[in-house]
Every structure is written in structure tokens, then in C-alpha cells.
Amino acid sequence: MWRNHVFEIAEDAVDPRQVPQRTLYTGAKMPGIGLGTFGSDRYTAAQVAEAVIGAAEVGYRLFDCASCYGNEKEVGEALKIIMDGGVDRKELFIISKVWNDMRKYDDVIKSCKRSLSDLGLDYLDLYLIHWPFRNAHPAGC
């Protein structure tokens, strides 16, 4: 997708170590500011992935993804560029979510594995239920 893209931290980037952190009950630290990757109703997957790269260049390290956004493969390609460009995976905080049609135990495992594969990651920092109740999201909604 971005074969010639060179990842470089911007000169005026915010130092990610200066971003306020939230401590989760597990003790894990989560940046208090991040970039959501929903945009499928307005932006292409490629545009969202480009925004992920741009956000990382200026200091973002938290990226909120979801399988239902339909762009995790492209976001995963962007994350690879970021990590190949020198940002260690441990510096990133990646979230994904299971959608409403995948709530059975085996389906949750399957959905999580698909997100991991599409994002090109070995682990997620946080995996959530997208909605606490059944919800439909028709195209263009």
C-alpha cells in the first residue's frame, strides 16, 4: 500500500512519554489520548491508515480499532510502517472490539484472532465488546 512511505517522527511531535497515562486495573498503562480509526462511512480504509501514520508521526501511540470498521488490514499495514520506522510495539496501545454478531464464546475467539491477523499483531492491549447491547449499524448510518 505505502511501499515507499518512510516513517519519521515529526520535528514538532509531542513526546509520547509526556502524554497523561491511565492505569488500568491490571496495572497496564494506557495513553489518555489516542486516535480512533472509525471512518468507514466517510473515509476509505487507505485514508484512515494514512491518518494512523500521521498521528504516530506527531506522537500518538494509542489506536482504537474495531473489526466492524472494515479497515483493520490497512491499519495493520500502517502499524507495520510505524514499527518498522522505529516505534517499538511495546510503546503502542492497540484496542480492538468484537461486534454484535460475534458474541458467542467461540465467535469472540475467532473475531479476536481475525483482528490480530488483520492488524498484523501478536497481541492487543485491550479487547472490548463494541456495544453493551445488540445494535444494528446499517451502511451510511
NUDRENRO-473988 format. One record per residue (C-alpha): residue number from 0; residue in three letters; x, y, z. Coordinates in steps of 0.001 Angstrom, whole numbers, always signed. Layout:
N
TORSE n res x y z
TORSE NUM Ala X Y Z
...
//
This chain:
141
TORSE n res x y z
TORSE 0 Met +0 +0 +0
TORSE 1 Trp +2658 +2527 +1050
TORSE 2 Arg +5753 +773 -229
TORSE 3 Asn +7763 +3983 -401
TORSE 4 His +6420 +5558 +2782
TORSE 5 Val +9147 +6461 +5221
TORSE 6 Phe +8003 +6838 +8807
TORSE 7 Glu +9604 +9773 +10565
TORSE 8 Ile +8693 +11333 +13869
TORSE 9 Ala +7825 +14974 +13172
TORSE 10 Glu +10131 +17669 +14463
TORSE 11 Asp +7276 +19266 +16403
TORSE 12 Ala +5825 +15962 +17665
TORSE 13 Val +4620 +15589 +21220
TORSE 14 Asp +6853 +13307 +23269
TORSE 15 Pro +4604 +10275 +23882
TORSE 16 Arg +6139 +9906 +27355
TORSE 17 Gln +4575 +13279 +28255
TORSE 18 Val +1021 +12196 +27378
TORSE 19 Pro -1038 +11542 +30537
TORSE 20 Gln -1480 +7832 +31252
TORSE 21 Arg -4346 +5952 +32818
TORSE 22 Thr -3567 +2881 +34868
TORSE 23 Leu -5933 +3 +34212
TORSE 24 Tyr -6915 -2476 +36920
TORSE 25 Thr -4276 -4863 +35537
TORSE 26 Gly -1566 -2279 +36089
TORSE 27 Ala -1206 -1675 +32358
TORSE 28 Lys -679 +1953 +31360
TORSE 29 Met -2918 +3396 +28661
TORSE 30 Pro -2310 +6779 +26997
TORSE 31 Gly -5050 +9267 +27843
TORSE 32 Ile -5216 +10434 +24219
TORSE 33 Gly -5498 +8306 +21114
TORSE 34 Leu -6785 +8104 +17565
TORSE 35 Gly -9997 +6303 +16685
TORSE 36 Thr -9973 +4506 +13353
TORSE 37 Phe -13697 +4645 +12585
TORSE 38 Gly -14252 +6401 +9318
TORSE 39 Ser -15840 +3824 +7077
TORSE 40 Asp -18902 +5979 +6450
TORSE 41 Arg -16841 +8925 +5291
TORSE 42 Tyr -13231 +7889 +4543
TORSE 43 Thr -11613 +5000 +2752
TORSE 44 Ala -9591 +2416 +4625
TORSE 45 Ala -6458 +3829 +2957
TORSE 46 Gln -7253 +7340 +4216
TORSE 47 Val -7775 +6060 +7761
TORSE 48 Ala -4491 +4148 +7605
TORSE 49 Glu -2701 +7269 +6372
TORSE 50 Ala -4185 +9153 +9347
TORSE 51 Val -2769 +6474 +11673
TORSE 52 Ile +706 +7032 +10239
TORSE 53 Gly +326 +10807 +10511
TORSE 54 Ala -883 +10525 +14100
TORSE 55 Ala +2088 +8347 +15061
TORSE 56 Glu +4445 +10841 +13421
TORSE 57 Val +3197 +13557 +15792
TORSE 58 Gly +3307 +11395 +18907
TORSE 59 Tyr +94 +9362 +19138
TORSE 60 Arg +601 +5856 +20487
TORSE 61 Leu -2972 +4692 +21221
TORSE 62 Phe -5052 +3468 +18293
TORSE 63 Asp -8674 +2413 +18758
TORSE 64 Cys -9728 -128 +16125
TORSE 65 Ala -12675 -2462 +15524
TORSE 66 Ser -13394 -5305 +13162
TORSE 67 Cys -16678 -3733 +12036
TORSE 68 Tyr -14844 -653 +10742
TORSE 69 Gly -13658 -2780 +7814
TORSE 70 Asn -10160 -1265 +7800
TORSE 71 Glu -8081 -3324 +10227
TORSE 72 Lys -5963 -4827 +7445
TORSE 73 Glu -4990 -1359 +6178
TORSE 74 Val -4492 -50 +9719
TORSE 75 Gly -2276 -3088 +10298
TORSE 76 Glu -156 -2123 +7284
TORSE 77 Ala +176 +1374 +8769
TORSE 78 Leu +1184 -81 +12148
TORSE 79 Lys +3868 -2146 +10412
TORSE 80 Ile +5288 +1013 +8815
TORSE 81 Ile +5284 +2688 +12229
TORSE 82 Met +7036 -233 +13925
TORSE 83 Asp +9483 -717 +11041
TORSE 84 Gly +10192 +3011 +11389
TORSE 85 Gly +11483 +2592 +14922
TORSE 86 Val +8473 +2694 +17251
TORSE 87 Asp +8618 -388 +19457
TORSE 88 Arg +5391 -2420 +19702
TORSE 89 Lys +5550 -2010 +23491
TORSE 90 Glu +5190 +1770 +23021
TORSE 91 Leu +1870 +1306 +21218
TORSE 92 Phe -1508 +687 +22851
TORSE 93 Ile -3820 -1050 +20388
TORSE 94 Ile -7506 -1603 +21072
TORSE 95 Ser -9963 -3625 +19035
TORSE 96 Lys -13543 -4676 +19571
TORSE 97 Val -15841 -7609 +18911
TORSE 98 Trp -19023 -6756 +17005
TORSE 99 Asn -22563 -7704 +17960
TORSE 100 Asp -22850 -10716 +15679
TORSE 101 Met -19813 -12423 +17258
TORSE 102 Arg -20744 -12651 +20956
TORSE 103 Lys -20759 -16422 +21403
TORSE 104 Tyr -17603 -17706 +23090
TORSE 105 Asp -16122 -19399 +20006
TORSE 106 Asp -17084 -16417 +17838
TORSE 107 Val -15312 -13980 +20178
TORSE 108 Ile -12116 -16052 +19932
TORSE 109 Lys -12486 -16212 +16134
TORSE 110 Ser -13117 -12456 +15891
TORSE 111 Cys -10136 -11621 +18091
TORSE 112 Lys -7847 -13883 +16057
TORSE 113 Arg -9061 -12222 +12860
TORSE 114 Ser -8351 -8746 +14274
TORSE 115 Leu -4880 -9871 +15332
TORSE 116 Ser -4230 -11275 +11865
TORSE 117 Asp -5612 -8235 +10043
TORSE 118 Leu -3665 -5845 +12288
TORSE 119 Gly -517 -7974 +11928
TORSE 120 Leu -61 -8164 +15687
TORSE 121 Asp +755 -10861 +18213
TORSE 122 Tyr -1387 -9259 +20906
TORSE 123 Leu -3884 -6495 +21614
TORSE 124 Asp -3578 -4263 +24633
TORSE 125 Leu -7337 -4122 +25118
TORSE 126 Tyr -10199 -6067 +23525
TORSE 127 Leu -13721 -4792 +24131
TORSE 128 Ile -17351 -5604 +23370
TORSE 129 His -18264 -2895 +20876
TORSE 130 Trp -21765 -2257 +22215
TORSE 131 Pro -23212 -3424 +25542
TORSE 132 Phe -26465 -4349 +23770
TORSE 133 Arg -27490 -5674 +20379
TORSE 134 Asn -27246 -2911 +17817
TORSE 135 Ala -27536 -2648 +14062
TORSE 136 His -25251 -389 +12071
TORSE 137 Pro -26624 -155 +8541
TORSE 138 Ala -24350 +1313 +5889
TORSE 139 Gly -24451 +5081 +5868
TORSE 140 Cys -25889 +5252 +9387
//
